[in-house]
């Protein structure tokens, strides 16, 4: 198997599993996405001095963030590499918000690398949740964000916590299975145990150094715990993550 991943693999994977992903989010929800990451992301956005008027949602998936951000923002671009995900996001937004809010959202089927913003420095907020591990080169990611984000604009991005990426979950905590400082990849089975997606591991210094090089200041690091109000069927799994980190969220500001 190749030590790298490519955009075609990602697009094909999500086209294939988009319906299953949507069903999981729509039924009980997914622990990391809906009950750990999303509440913390929305709390972070609410802490901003004012709501961002123009938002880019990279890897919009089922449209959860785009739908909710349309209430306070003037324009939201929901971007995803998977055409199936874009179809689902469009339907979810259409079915769950009124026409005025829906008209604020535009849907773009594209990789972020190929996406063309309406103009340079266009967006006040770029949202890229669980996206860092989808980039083989952080310079590409942060360099592209730098081109599309306004001066003093915010970037919120996230990934599985580095402790989670370099270790296995044991009953009494994490057990390291590889050197934290050794770069590499991991096989993500979050949607299907028999069909994994190869993603990139990053250390905190990897992220911080490349972000700074591309003109970003880290404003906040968030290591969220699960919220208390979660479905009964997820409570047992959630117990572990009240004590051990699962997700890393980073808020950055363009200099």
Buried (B, 14 or more C-beta within 10 A) or exposed (E): EEEEBEBEEBBBBBBBBBEEBBEBBEEBBBBBBBBBBBBBBEEBBEEEEEBBBBBBBBBBBBBBBBBBBBEBBEBBBBBBBBBBBBBBBBEBBEEEBEEEBBEBBEBBBBBBEEBEBEEEBBBBBBBBBBBBBBBBEBEBBBBBBBEBBBEEBBBBBBBBBBBBBBBEEEEEEBEEEEEEEEEEBBEBEBBBEEEBBBBBBBBBEBBBEBBBEBBBEBEEEBBBBBEEEBEEEBEEBBEBBEEBBBBBBBBBBBE
